[in-house]
């Protein structure tokens, strides 16, 4: 949030369940302590961000499985308890669930809920509703824990993990929030596993590390437009499981976890190469795409698109965390995009032809 990454709760090497939280500043490469989580110390919780707030809930504390949820206000550095996962008390508490968020809604999927087959449930969090939690179409296969999730555009993706029959998976499923349906996508290109970390940069997901009976350090990039995975640089530390991950300002970060030396407090930064990096012109057009003004205050103008390639182009704008904030279709040689309602900061754009057969052009802009 707001150009910072946050990490907290979990278990330390002495077996203590924690409730402290820390903020990472990527510009100064420094950590500072934030207000502690006001729930009980716990491990295996989920976290997501909607709008200007972060949320943390579920997990395992000293009593057992939990389903309470809390909201973090970064501006005031304060926590507030919100409605439990299904306050009607019809839902089991859980740990090891997966979560993703976009368009001011979030989804908590699956997890270990103490039942024989684990949970398949899919719960939507909508802060605009009187009852903020609503059950949606469940995950399509048997329940699982330790799955990995992320969101790109208006879709959520859930995959990998471990089921009650002690099987690991590498499948991935796309959840369409509008249609409330699941569709199977390309399998993860690495080994089947659980406890993998993931982050999103400029419309691409990156997932890696984890555990499949052995610790893993490989990483892969997911291009959802072409529905394909490709291998990228391996994790910089030792093979690691149960780490946390976030993206800030076009880079990915993986923190903590467990490796062969024990519990870790290392933070590793991933910088994407020029095939997905910022300012990569790619092979899409024969003339340079320009965006002006940059920095901008109320609108961006994109010019010099090569319409000999296609009759229209898809424009997507992402914030510094990789979340899609707006999209538009370009149908002529110049397009003005209204950005006056967006917060100041760094943003990334991606422009792709409608035929989706050539790589997008990406770049960065600053809003004042």
C-alpha positions in Angstrom: 0.0 0.0 0.0 1.1 3.6 -0.8 4.5 2.4 -2.1 5.3 0.2 0.9 5.3 -3.5 1.6 4.0 -5.0 4.9 4.7 -8.3 6.7 3.6 -9.6 10.0 2.2 -12.3 12.3 3.6 -15.9 11.8 5.7 -18.2 13.8 9.3 -17.7 14.9 12.1 -20.2 15.5 11.3 -20.5 19.2 7.7 -21.5 18.4 6.2 -18.2 19.4 3.0 -17.1 17.6 3.5 -13.4 16.6 1.3 -10.4 16.2 3.9 -7.7 15.3 3.8 -5.9 11.9 6.5 -4.2 9.9 6.6 -1.8 7.0 9.2 -2.0 4.2 10.4 1.1 2.4 11.9 0.0 -0.9 13.4 3.4 -1.7 15.6 3.4 1.5 15.7 -0.4 1.8 14.6 -0.2 5.4 12.1 -1.7 7.8 10.1 0.2 10.5 7.7 -1.2 13.0 4.0 -0.6 12.5 1.1 -0.9 14.9 0.9 -4.5 16.1 -2.0 -6.7 14.9 -4.7 -6.5 17.5 -5.9 -10.1 17.1 -4.2 -13.0 18.8 -0.7 -14.0 17.6 -1.2 -16.5 14.8 0.3 -18.4 11.8 -1.1 -19.4 8.5 -3.5 -16.4 8.2 -4.5 -14.6 4.9 -4.1 -11.0 4.0 -5.4 -8.8 1.2 -5.8 -5.2 0.2 -9.0 -3.4 -1.0 -9.0 0.3 -1.6 -6.9 2.0 1.0 -7.1 -0.7 3.7 -5.4 -4.0 4.4 -7.1 -7.0 6.0 -5.8 -9.9 8.0 -7.8 -12.9 9.2 -8.2 -16.6 9.8 -5.2 -18.7 10.8 -4.1 -20.7 13.8 -3.6 -19.2 17.3 -2.8 -20.8 20.7 -6.4 -21.9 21.0 -6.8 -23.4 17.5 -8.4 -22.4 14.2 -9.7 -18.9 13.8 -12.1 -17.0 11.6 -11.8 -13.4 13.0 -10.8 -10.6 10.6 -9.2 -7.1 11.1 -8.7 -4.0 9.0 -5.5 -2.0 9.0 -5.6 1.7 8.2 -2.1 2.6 7.0 -2.8 6.4 7.1 -3.6 6.3 10.8 -1.4 3.2 11.6 -4.3 1.5 13.4 -6.3 -1.7 13.4 -10.0 -2.3 13.8 -11.9 -5.6 14.1 -14.4 -6.2 11.4 -17.0 -8.9 10.8 -15.8 -12.5 11.2 -15.7 -14.7 8.2 -19.5 -15.4 8.0 -20.7 -13.9 11.2 -23.8 -16.1 11.1 -21.5 -18.8 12.7 -22.3 -21.2 9.9 -18.7 -21.5 8.7 -15.8 -23.4 10.3 -12.7 -21.4 11.2 -9.7 -22.2 9.1 -6.0 -21.9 8.4 -3.9 -22.3 5.2 -6.5 -20.6 3.0 -5.7 -18.6 -0.2 -6.8 -15.0 -0.8 -6.9 -12.5 -3.6 -8.5 -9.0 -4.1 -9.3 -6.5 -6.8 -12.0 -3.9 -7.6 -12.5 -3.3 -3.8 -13.6 -6.9 -3.3 -11.7 -9.8 -1.9 -12.0 -13.6 -1.9 -10.9 -16.2 0.7 -10.8 -19.7 -0.8 -10.4 -23.2 0.6 -8.0 -24.0 3.5 -7.9 -26.5 6.4 -11.1 -26.2 8.4 -10.8 -29.3 10.6 -13.1 -31.4 8.3 -12.1 -34.7 6.6 -11.8 -33.2 3.1 -10.7 -29.6 3.9 -12.6 -26.7 2.6 -13.7 -25.8 -1.0 -15.6 -22.7 0.1 -15.1 -19.4 -1.7 -16.1 -16.3 0.4 -16.4 -12.8 -1.1 -15.6 -9.8 1.1 -17.4 -6.6 0.0 -17.0 -3.7 2.4 -19.9 -1.9 0.7 -22.4 -4.6 1.8 -24.3 -4.6 5.1 -23.2 -8.2 5.6 -19.7 -8.1 4.1 -19.2 -11.8 3.6 -21.1 -13.7 0.9 -20.6 -17.3 -0.2 -19.8 -17.8 -3.9 -19.3 -20.8 -6.2 -16.8 -23.1 -4.4 -13.4 -24.1 -5.7 -14.2 -26.8 -8.3 -12.1 -29.7 -7.0 -11.8 -31.3 -3.6 -10.8 -29.0 -0.8 -7.1 -28.1 -0.4 -4.8 -26.1 1.8 -1.4 -24.3 1.1 -2.7 -23.1 -2.3 -1.3 -20.0 -4.0 -3.5 -17.2 -5.3 -3.2 -13.9 -7.1 -5.4 -11.5 -9.1 -4.8 -10.0 -12.6 -7.3 -7.7 -14.3 -10.8 -8.7 -13.1 -9.9 -12.4 -12.5 -8.6 -14.3 -9.5 -6.3 -17.3 -9.9 -5.9 -20.2 -7.4 -3.7 -23.2 -7.8 -1.2 -25.7 -6.4 -1.6 -26.8 -2.8 -2.2 -30.0 -0.9 -5.4 -32.1 -0.2 -6.5 -34.5 2.5 -5.3 -37.5 0.5 -1.7 -36.1 0.8 -1.5 -35.1 -2.8 0.3 -32.0 -4.1 -1.0 -30.2 -7.2 0.2 -27.9 -9.9 -3.2 -27.0 -11.5 -4.5 -23.4 -11.7 -8.0 -22.2 -11.9 -9.4 -18.8 -12.9 -12.3 -17.3 -11.0 -14.6 -14.9 -12.9 -16.3 -12.7 -10.3 -18.9 -11.4 -12.8 -20.1 -14.9 -13.9 -19.2 -16.5 -10.5 -17.6 -19.4 -12.4 -14.2 -21.3 -12.4 -12.2 -22.2 -15.5 -9.2 -24.4 -15.5 -6.0 -22.7 -16.9 -2.6 -23.9 -17.8 -0.8 -26.0 -15.1 2.0 -24.4 -13.2 5.2 -25.2 -15.1 7.2 -26.3 -12.0 6.7 -29.3 -9.8 3.5 -29.9 -7.9 3.8 -28.1 -4.5 2.2 -26.2 -1.7 3.3 -23.1 0.3 4.5 -21.2 -2.8 4.8 -17.4 -2.9 3.4 -15.2 -5.6 3.3 -11.5 -6.6 2.0 -9.6 -9.7 4.1 -7.1 -11.7 2.6 -5.1 -14.6 -0.1 -7.7 -15.4 2.1 -10.8 -15.1 2.1 -13.1 -12.1 5.3 -14.7 -10.7 5.1 -17.8 -8.5 7.8 -19.9 -6.9 9.5 -21.5 -3.9 7.4 -23.9 -1.8 7.5 -27.5 -0.7 6.7 -30.8 -2.4 8.4 -33.1 0.0 11.5 -31.0 -0.6 12.2 -27.3 -0.5 12.0 -25.4 -3.8 13.6 -22.3 -5.1 12.5 -22.2 -8.8 10.3 -19.3 -10.1 7.9 -19.0 -13.1 6.1 -16.1 -14.8 2.5 -16.5 -15.8 1.2 -14.7 -18.9 -2.6 -15.0 -18.5 -3.3 -13.4 -21.9 -1.6 -16.3 -23.6 -2.3 -18.7 -20.7 1.3 -19.9 -20.4 4.0 -20.2 -17.8 7.8 -19.7 -18.4 10.7 -20.0 -16.1 12.5 -17.0 -14.8 15.5 -16.5 -12.4 15.4 -18.8 -9.4 14.8 -17.3 -5.9 18.0 -15.6 -4.6 18.1 -17.4 -1.3 18.2 -21.1 -0.4 15.1 -23.1 -1.5 12.4 -21.9 0.8 8.8 -22.7 1.9 6.0 -20.6 3.5 7.5 -17.2 2.6 5.4 -14.1 2.1 5.5 -12.0 -1.1 4.4 -8.5 -2.3 5.2 -6.2 -5.2 6.1 -2.5 -5.0 7.2 -0.1 -7.7 7.6 -2.7 -10.4 9.7 -5.1 -8.4 8.7 -8.3 -6.5 9.8 -9.1 -2.9 9.9 -12.4 -1.0 10.4 -12.4 2.7 10.9 -14.9 5.5 9.9 -18.5 5.3 11.8 -21.7 6.2 14.9 -23.1 4.5 17.4 -25.8 5.5 18.9 -23.3 8.0 15.6 -22.8 9.8 13.3 -19.8 10.0 14.5 -16.8 8.0 14.2 -13.0 8.2 15.8 -12.3 4.8 14.1 -10.1 2.2 14.9 -10.7 -1.5 14.0 -8.4 -4.4 13.1 -9.6 -7.9 13.7 -7.3 -10.8 12.0 -8.4 -14.0 14.0 -8.6 -17.2 13.3 -6.6 -20.3 10.7 -9.1 -21.6 8.3 -7.8 -18.9 10.1 -4.8 -17.6 9.2 -1.2 -17.7 9.9 0.8 -20.9 10.2 -2.3 -23.0 9.0 -1.3 -26.5 8.7 -4.9 -27.8 8.0 -5.9 -31.4 4.4 -4.7 -31.4 4.8 -1.5 -33.4 7.1 0.0 -35.9 6.9 3.6 -34.5 7.5 4.7 -30.9 4.5 5.0 -28.6 4.6 8.2 -26.6 2.7 9.2 -23.5 2.4 12.8 -22.4 2.5 14.7 -20.2 4.7 12.7 -17.8 4.5 13.6 -14.9 0.7 14.2 -15.4 -2.1 15.6 -13.3 -5.4 15.0 -14.9 -5.0 13.1 -18.2 -2.5 11.0 -20.2 -2.3 11.1 -24.0 -1.0 8.0 -25.8 0.1 8.6 -29.4 1.9 7.0 -32.4 0.2 3.6 -32.2 0.7 1.5 -35.3 -2.8 0.7 -36.5 -1.5 -1.3 -39.4 -1.2 -4.2 -36.9 -4.7 -4.1 -35.5 -7.9 -2.1 -35.6 -7.9 -1.6 -31.8 -5.6 -1.8 -28.8 -6.1 -2.6 -25.2 -4.7 -0.1 -22.7 -4.3 -1.2 -19.0 -3.0 1.0 -16.2 -1.6 -0.6 -13.0 -0.6 1.0 -9.7 2.7 0.5 -8.1 1.6 -2.8 -6.5 0.6 -4.3 -9.8 -3.2 -3.9 -9.3 -5.2 -2.9 -12.4 -6.8 0.5 -11.8 -8.3 1.2 -15.2 -8.5 -0.1 -18.7 -9.7 1.2 -22.0 -9.8 0.4 -25.7 -7.8 2.6 -28.1 -9.4 2.8 -31.6 -7.5 5.7 -33.2 -4.0 7.1 -33.3 -4.4 9.2 -30.2 -6.1 8.4 -26.9 -6.6 10.6 -23.8 -7.1 8.8 -20.5 -8.7 10.6 -17.6 -6.6 10.0 -14.5 -7.7 12.9 -12.3 -9.4 10.6 -9.8 -6.3 8.4 -9.2 -3.9 9.0 -6.3 -0.5 10.5 -7.0 2.3 8.1 -7.5 4.0 5.8 -10.0 1.8 3.8 -12.5 2.6 1.3 -15.2 0.8 1.0 -18.6 0.5 -2.0 -20.9 -0.8 -1.6 -24.5 -1.5 -4.7 -26.5 -3.2 -5.2 -29.9 -6.7 -6.7 -29.9 -5.5 -9.8 -31.6 -3.4 -10.6 -28.5 -0.8 -12.4 -30.6 2.1 -10.1 -30.0 3.7 -8.9 -26.7 2.4 -5.7 -25.2 4.3 -2.5 -25.0 4.8 -1.4 -21.3 6.0 1.8 -19.7 5.7 3.9 -16.5 4.1 7.2 -15.8 4.1 9.5 -12.8 0.9 11.1 -11.6 1.1 14.3 -9.4 
